Amino acid sequence: MENPVLTIVVPCYNEEEVLPETETRLSRVLSELIQDRLVSSASTILFVDDGSRDRTWALIEQFHTSNPYVTGLKLAANAGHQNALLAGLMTAEAYSDCVISIDADLQDDTGVMREFVVRFREGYDVVYGVRKSRATDTWSKRATAQGFYKLMTKMGVNIRYNHADYRLLSKRALQSLEQFKEVNLFLRGIVPLIGFPSTEVYYDRLERFAGESKYPLKKMLAFALEGITSFSVKPIRFVTLTGFGFAVLSALAFIYALVGKFWGTTVSGWTSLILSIWFIGGVQLLALGLIGEYIGKIYKEVKRRPLYVIEKQMLTDVGKREYQQSAAEAAISIGGRYD
C-alpha cells in the first residue's frame, strides 16, 4: 500500500507550559515515521486551541511558521475537550488516511505511535491506546477511574477498560463517526459503536510533563455522568424499580397498620413518621433530578446548536484544498436535503 497520510490531532486548553515540549516530541516521532516510510511526507500535526486564555495559540502560530509539520485550528470559544477533539478529527478527515488523537500533556507514550501505524497498515480501522496499569496514580485517582470503567460496563456501555482518547482512526472510521450527530458527545462510547476491525496497543502512562491537570475530581464526575446518561437508560429503570419497591413496602406497612389497629397495639410515633417522610422525599428529589438530567439532554439535542465554531485555521496548501472541497460538498449535500 502507498504510505498513508497521517494527522496527529492534539486538543489544547491553556497548555503554554507543556506545548513546546509536545511539539518537539511529536515532530520527532512524525519525522521518524516518515523516514521509515511508514507514513507519507504530507503527514502533519494539528493543534486545536480550545479557546485558551494563555499564549497557546500564539505558540501554535509560531510553530506553524518554523515547523513544516505543524498546522492549527483556533476555536472561537471554549467548547470542551470532546468537542475540540471532534473539531480536529473532522478537519483532518478531509485530507488524511488516518488520524491519531492524543492529549497535549505528554502523559500518553508517543513512542507507541509507530505500533499504531503498523496495526493500521495491517488492516485495522481503530487502534486503541490502553494503559497497562495504574501503578503511578494516587489511590483516589485509581479508585475513581476503576470505579468509572466498572460502572460504565455495568450500565451496558461498550467502553474499553483503561482507554481514554489516545487512539488511531482510519479515514472510513472518521467518515462513519461523522454520521453520529448527538450534541452530548462522549467519544469513548461512540467509537466502539462504529464496528470496524479494531485492536489494542498497551503502554505505560507517564507523569504530566508540565502544567496542571484539566480534569480535577469535579470535572471527572461530571464527565462520568455525561457518559452514563448519554449511553444508558438503566438509571431511569433503577428509579422505576425503586418506586416499585417503595410501593411494595407501603402495602406491607398498610397491612401491618391494619393488623395493629385490629389487635389494639397501635403505637403513634412522631420520629418514625418524620424520618419516613424525609427519606421518601429525598428519594423523590433524587429521582426528579435524574429524570431532569435526561430531559436536559433532550433539550440540548433538539436545539441542534453547533458543537464548535472555528475562528482561525492554519493548514497546509493540500490540506486547505481538500478541506474546502469537503466543506463545499457537505454544503451541497445539506442544501439538497432541504430543497
Secondary structure as UniProt FT lines:
FT   STRAND          6..12
FT   TURN            16..18
FT   HELIX           19..35
FT   TURN            36..37
FT   TURN            41..42
FT   STRAND          44..49
FT   HELIX           56..66
FT   TURN            68..69
FT   STRAND          70..75
FT   HELIX           81..92
FT   TURN            93..95
FT   STRAND          98..101
FT   TURN            104..105
FT   HELIX           110..112
FT   HELIX           113..121
FT   TURN            122..123
FT   STRAND          126..131
FT   TURN            135..136
FT   HELIX           139..154
FT   TURN            155..156
FT   TURN            161..162
FT   STRAND          163..170
FT   HELIX           171..177
FT   TURN            178..179
FT   HELIX           187..194
FT   STRAND          198..203
FT   HELIX           217..231
FT   HELIX           234..263
FT   HELIX           270..303
FT   STRAND          310..314
FT   HELIX           317..338
//
